[in-house]
Amino acid sequence: MDAFGGSIPFSQFMNLALYAPGLGYYSAGAAKLGESGDFVTAPEISSLFSRCLAGQVAQVLEEMGGGDVLELGAGSGVMAADILDELERQGRLPHRYLILEVSADLRQRQQALLATRVPGLLDRVEWLDKLPVGLEGVILANEVMDALPVERFRIKPEGLVAQAVSWSVDGFAWQDVAASDVLQQEWLRLSAGLPARPDAGFTSEICLQLGPWLQALNQSMSRGLMLLIDYGLPRSQYYHPQRNDGTLICHYRHRAHTDPLRYVGIQDITAWVDFTRVAETAVDLGLEIMGFATQAHFLAGAGIDRLLQLAPADTARQRLDLASQMRKLILPGEMGERFKVIGLSRGLDDCVSGFGMHDLTHTL
Ligand SMILES: C[S@@+](CC[C@H](N)C(=O)[O-])C[C@H]1O[C@@H](n2cnc3c(N)ncnc32)[C@H](O)[C@@H]1O
């Protein structure tokens, strides 16, 4: 940190805390996902989630006359296993199921889980070290954008400052530093379009890495659909003056809190997604926005009710469990409204039923 004048930008701190080789949260061997880890994601809660996505993948592949699936950040691998299982059941398997995972530790767990769950389909699964060229098919990313490092800033009476991170014998601490030109300009641009301008004291985040990340996906996909799912908001709500302490959420042993400077390397650090930024970038890249929906509406449009009825359940207890899982996925107070789904397409008609229920693209 001395080389940077005593502090580093928050984005660099977040990048190191999550991904530093051998030490970062996603690089080291902690359990991370599931009951024994720090947090639970939708595919970990219920296979109903992944089976809904499988139906949407099948609709796209049918419209395209076949293609591949690329999953980014596949976590424990359970979503890949459930999607492959469901697509096989429907007789609509993709040519290949590709996985790009930055964590070597999670990649090993995915390989072990898929070898157990879908051994007969392993020849279709391929782990990649970089994005493929000329992909035709569907790109899936559940809770990956929230892990992209963000810049943190605060508005002071004298103007915008960046919140950097310093270190001393007392530990890590926030330090206000001059905001870079890029950060200044970006805040000027996006705040100009806000219905209510935040005042001094307002603190929030900007994900400058989202643009390059989407650009790389766009270059990789020659035709098809990206389905990106995460917790987030349209910009007018993301930077609403009342949301004045930012959107950082950290997960440590199933406790969510807002202090990324604690438990460094052993907790997950995330930021909510500004979905207007996703949409703007996509449009600039020449992608179409196929739809933007809450997770609840998307899953309803994808037929989660029907899947619940069809799901194998030997006992009344199992059926009750499935119904309870579905409630976690769709109720507004659980994941139903916080989580959103955006579909970005190239060369496709509107072919995904998940966006047919209640499309919120006009709010972006
Ligand atoms: C919160 S976990 C979500 C895992 C899984 N998608 C799920 O829903 O259970 C974030 C995942 O994204 C991976 N990841 C983070 N940044 C990534 C990136 N830039 N490219 C690909 N994977 C990434 C992590 O290693 C991890 O597997």
The ligand as an SDF file (V2000), in Angstrom:
LIG
                    3D

 27 29  0  0  0  0  0  0  0  0999 V2000
  -21.8420  -15.9230   -5.4530 C   0  0  0  0  0  0  0  0  0  0  0  0
  -21.0650  -17.1880   -6.3260 S   0  0  0  0  0  0  0  0  0  0  0  0
  -22.4350  -17.7740   -7.3260 C   0  0  0  0  0  0  0  0  0  0  0  0
  -22.2500  -19.1970   -7.7330 C   0  0  0  0  0  0  0  0  0  0  0  0
  -23.3600  -19.8150   -8.5910 C   0  0  0  0  0  0  0  0  0  0  0  0
  -23.5480  -19.0930   -9.8250 N   0  0  0  0  0  0  0  0  0  0  0  0
  -24.6470  -19.9120   -7.8230 C   0  0  0  0  0  0  0  0  0  0  0  0
  -25.5800  -19.1870   -8.1500 O   0  0  0  0  0  0  0  0  0  0  0  0
  -24.7160  -20.7090   -6.8870 O   0  0  0  0  0  0  0  0  0  0  0  0
  -20.0720  -16.3170   -7.5040 C   0  0  0  0  0  0  0  0  0  0  0  0
  -19.3790  -17.2340   -8.5010 C   0  0  0  0  0  0  0  0  0  0  0  0
  -18.7930  -16.4460   -9.5350 O   0  0  0  0  0  0  0  0  0  0  0  0
  -17.4250  -16.8080   -9.6930 C   0  0  0  0  0  0  0  0  0  0  0  0
  -16.8080  -15.6240  -10.2900 N   0  0  0  0  0  0  0  0  0  0  0  0
  -16.5450  -14.4410   -9.7160 C   0  0  0  0  0  0  0  0  0  0  0  0
  -16.0640  -13.5730  -10.6380 N   0  0  0  0  0  0  0  0  0  0  0  0
  -16.0810  -14.2260  -11.8360 C   0  0  0  0  0  0  0  0  0  0  0  0
  -15.7240  -13.8740  -13.1650 C   0  0  0  0  0  0  0  0  0  0  0  0
  -15.2430  -12.6600  -13.4560 N   0  0  0  0  0  0  0  0  0  0  0  0
  -15.8610  -14.8090  -14.1400 N   0  0  0  0  0  0  0  0  0  0  0  0
  -16.3370  -16.0320  -13.8600 C   0  0  0  0  0  0  0  0  0  0  0  0
  -16.6720  -16.4230  -12.6150 N   0  0  0  0  0  0  0  0  0  0  0  0
  -16.5550  -15.5380  -11.6080 C   0  0  0  0  0  0  0  0  0  0  0  0
  -17.0170  -17.2420   -8.3040 C   0  0  0  0  0  0  0  0  0  0  0  0
  -15.8570  -17.9960   -8.2570 O   0  0  0  0  0  0  0  0  0  0  0  0
  -18.2600  -18.0590   -7.9230 C   0  0  0  0  0  0  0  0  0  0  0  0
  -18.2650  -19.3230   -8.5390 O   0  0  0  0  0  0  0  0  0  0  0  0
  1  2  1  0
  2  3  1  0
  2 10  1  0
  3  4  1  0
  4  5  1  0
  5  6  1  0
  5  7  1  0
  7  8  2  0
  7  9  1  0
 10 11  1  0
 11 12  1  0
 11 26  1  0
 12 13  1  0
 13 14  1  0
 13 24  1  0
 14 15  1  0
 14 23  1  0
 15 16  2  0
 16 17  1  0
 17 18  1  0
 17 23  2  0
 18 19  1  0
 18 20  2  0
 20 21  1  0
 21 22  2  0
 22 23  1  0
 24 25  1  0
 24 26  1  0
 26 27  1  0
M  CHG  2   2   1   9  -1
M  END
$$$$
